[in-house]
Amino acid sequence: MINYISGLVFVLLLIAGALVLIPVGMETPAIAAALAGGWLISDILVASAIHVAAQWEKGVVFRLGRFSSVKGPGLFFIIPLIDQVKLVDTRIRAMDIPAQQVITRDNVPVKINGVIFFRVEQVQDAIIKIQDYRYAISQYAQTSLRDVVGQMSLDQLLGEREEISKAIETAVERDTSGWGLEVTGIRIQDIEMPEDLKKMMSRQASAEREKRATITKAEGDREAATNLAHAAKTMRESPGAMQLRTLQTLDGLGPTASNTVVFAIPMNLIEAIDSVKHALEARSS
């Protein structure tokens, strides 16, 4: 955030000094020049003592090289030439994890990348304990990603992304716990595999789908055969059921004249033959 308050105070003091010293300069130019120099230095010191931190910023104040306090957000003052201020952004940041070449537990080479979300929680620790916390947490995220993925098989890598992200997040938080940083999340973005492996997995998936389709069709045929057997048994035990089924089939052929159905054997003759057959079976028993 631009420190416009400091610039405004500098301009106002400069104008005020000019208004005061112009009449003096008309009478005694030498004294006015000396006063102007002192006024300018004082103006610079006063303006440099004023600092403004945005709502998402905090200022770490160092007094003669030693940590003094944390200021902000808002307007705050320091001692010129003695205090130094380092502003730190405390918002959540998203940082890419570059693509890493990793060998899985089952010896499959993959290339994987992700993104890490973190924020500065303790600004004094982030500035004092680590030289560049952005670079350091990026390196830790890369090494943790390689370590976690290297302990998993390819099937786990493809099916357990959420668990992998949690494991990497836990490892990074453990290693950076004293840096004043809070890791809010890590997400896996893309997993690249060799082309021949992709083709093999595609053929495997196609074979699995064909297998399920064959099993489903076989189960359907079995259920249909079972239902037909039950229907045949019911029709055998019900007198006239076959004749009703035949008439229903004829009705379903449609009323058009082009449909001609010829019965070579009358239905009554078939029923008579069945009756004789049942009588002979009853006599033989």
Summary of the structure (lengths in Angstrom):
residues: 285
radius of gyration: 44.5
end to end distance: 108.8
largest distance: 154.9
contacts: 717
relative contact order: 0.07
helix: 58%
strand: 22%
